[in-house]
Amino acid sequence: MQSLTLEQEFKLKVYKENLKKLTLKQSQKHLVEVLKQMMLKDNIIKYLIRNSYF
């Protein structure tokens, strides 16, 4: 796994602090949404790789 940039580390810290303010149910819903977005991102990357012409 790659290291995070300083900017990414900062964003992650802010994200963690905001998560602490959520209830368990809100956190679970948020986790599912984030995972869905990551899967969509993976699909886009796979599509772009398959359809690239290098």
Distance bins in CASP14 RR format, pairs under 12 A and 6 or more apart:
PFRMAT RR
TARGET T0000
AUTHOR 0000-0000-0000
RMODE 2
METHOD distances of the structure
MODEL  1
2 8 0 0 0 0 1 0 0 0 0 0 0
3 9 0 0 0 0 1 0 0 0 0 0 0
4 10 0 0 0 0 1 0 0 0 0 0 0
4 11 0 0 0 0 1 0 0 0 0 0 0
4 12 1 0 0 1 0 0 0 0 0 0 0
4 13 0 0 0 0 0 1 0 0 0 0 0
4 15 0 0 0 0 0 1 0 0 0 0 0
5 11 0 0 0 0 1 0 0 0 0 0 0
5 12 0 0 0 0 0 1 0 0 0 0 0
6 12 0 0 0 0 0 1 0 0 0 0 0
6 13 0 0 0 0 0 1 0 0 0 0 0
7 13 0 0 0 0 0 1 0 0 0 0 0
7 14 0 0 0 0 0 1 0 0 0 0 0
8 14 0 0 0 0 0 1 0 0 0 0 0
8 15 0 0 0 0 0 1 0 0 0 0 0
9 15 0 0 0 0 0 1 0 0 0 0 0
9 16 0 0 0 0 0 1 0 0 0 0 0
10 16 0 0 0 0 0 1 0 0 0 0 0
10 17 0 0 0 0 0 1 0 0 0 0 0
11 17 0 0 0 0 0 1 0 0 0 0 0
11 18 0 0 0 0 0 1 0 0 0 0 0
12 18 0 0 0 0 0 1 0 0 0 0 0
12 19 0 0 0 0 0 1 0 0 0 0 0
13 19 0 0 0 0 0 1 0 0 0 0 0
13 20 0 0 0 0 0 1 0 0 0 0 0
14 20 0 0 0 0 0 1 0 0 0 0 0
14 21 0 0 0 0 0 1 0 0 0 0 0
15 21 0 0 0 0 0 1 0 0 0 0 0
15 22 0 0 0 0 0 1 0 0 0 0 0
15 27 0 0 0 0 0 1 0 0 0 0 0
15 30 0 0 0 0 0 1 0 0 0 0 0
15 31 0 0 0 0 0 1 0 0 0 0 0
15 34 0 0 0 0 1 0 0 0 0 0 0
16 22 0 0 0 0 0 1 0 0 0 0 0
16 27 0 0 0 0 0 1 0 0 0 0 0
18 26 0 0 0 0 0 1 0 0 0 0 0
18 27 0 0 0 0 0 1 0 0 0 0 0
18 30 0 0 0 0 1 0 0 0 0 0 0
19 26 0 0 0 0 1 0 0 0 0 0 0
19 27 1 0 0 1 0 0 0 0 0 0 0
19 28 0 0 0 0 0 1 0 0 0 0 0
19 29 0 0 0 0 0 1 0 0 0 0 0
19 30 1 0 0 1 0 0 0 0 0 0 0
19 31 0 0 0 0 1 0 0 0 0 0 0
19 34 0 0 0 0 0 1 0 0 0 0 0
20 26 0 0 0 0 0 1 0 0 0 0 0
20 27 0 0 0 0 1 0 0 0 0 0 0
21 27 0 0 0 0 1 0 0 0 0 0 0
21 30 0 0 0 0 0 1 0 0 0 0 0
22 28 0 0 0 0 1 0 0 0 0 0 0
22 29 0 0 0 0 1 0 0 0 0 0 0
22 30 1 0 0 1 0 0 0 0 0 0 0
22 31 0 0 0 0 0 1 0 0 0 0 0
23 29 0 0 0 0 1 0 0 0 0 0 0
23 30 0 0 0 0 0 1 0 0 0 0 0
24 30 0 0 0 0 0 1 0 0 0 0 0
24 31 0 0 0 0 0 1 0 0 0 0 0
25 31 0 0 0 0 0 1 0 0 0 0 0
25 32 0 0 0 0 0 1 0 0 0 0 0
26 32 0 0 0 0 0 1 0 0 0 0 0
26 33 0 0 0 0 0 1 0 0 0 0 0
27 33 0 0 0 0 0 1 0 0 0 0 0
27 34 0 0 0 0 0 1 0 0 0 0 0
28 34 0 0 0 0 0 1 0 0 0 0 0
28 35 0 0 0 0 0 1 0 0 0 0 0
29 35 0 0 0 0 0 1 0 0 0 0 0
29 36 0 0 0 0 0 1 0 0 0 0 0
30 36 0 0 0 0 0 1 0 0 0 0 0
30 37 0 0 0 0 0 1 0 0 0 0 0
31 37 0 0 0 0 0 1 0 0 0 0 0
31 38 0 0 0 0 0 1 0 0 0 0 0
32 38 0 0 0 0 0 1 0 0 0 0 0
32 39 0 0 0 0 0 1 0 0 0 0 0
33 39 0 0 0 0 0 1 0 0 0 0 0
33 40 0 0 0 0 0 1 0 0 0 0 0
34 40 0 0 0 0 0 1 0 0 0 0 0
34 41 0 0 0 0 0 1 0 0 0 0 0
35 41 0 0 0 0 0 1 0 0 0 0 0
35 42 0 0 0 0 0 1 0 0 0 0 0
36 42 0 0 0 0 0 1 0 0 0 0 0
36 43 0 0 0 0 0 1 0 0 0 0 0
37 43 0 0 0 0 0 1 0 0 0 0 0
37 44 0 0 0 0 0 1 0 0 0 0 0
38 44 0 0 0 0 0 1 0 0 0 0 0
38 45 0 0 0 0 0 1 0 0 0 0 0
39 45 0 0 0 0 0 1 0 0 0 0 0
39 46 0 0 0 0 0 1 0 0 0 0 0
40 46 0 0 0 0 0 1 0 0 0 0 0
40 47 0 0 0 0 0 1 0 0 0 0 0
41 47 0 0 0 0 0 1 0 0 0 0 0
41 48 0 0 0 0 0 1 0 0 0 0 0
42 48 0 0 0 0 0 1 0 0 0 0 0
42 49 0 0 0 0 0 1 0 0 0 0 0
43 49 0 0 0 0 0 1 0 0 0 0 0
43 50 0 0 0 0 0 1 0 0 0 0 0
44 50 0 0 0 0 0 1 0 0 0 0 0
44 51 0 0 0 0 0 1 0 0 0 0 0
45 51 0 0 0 0 0 1 0 0 0 0 0
45 52 0 0 0 0 0 1 0 0 0 0 0
46 52 0 0 0 0 0 1 0 0 0 0 0
48 54 0 0 0 0 0 1 0 0 0 0 0
END
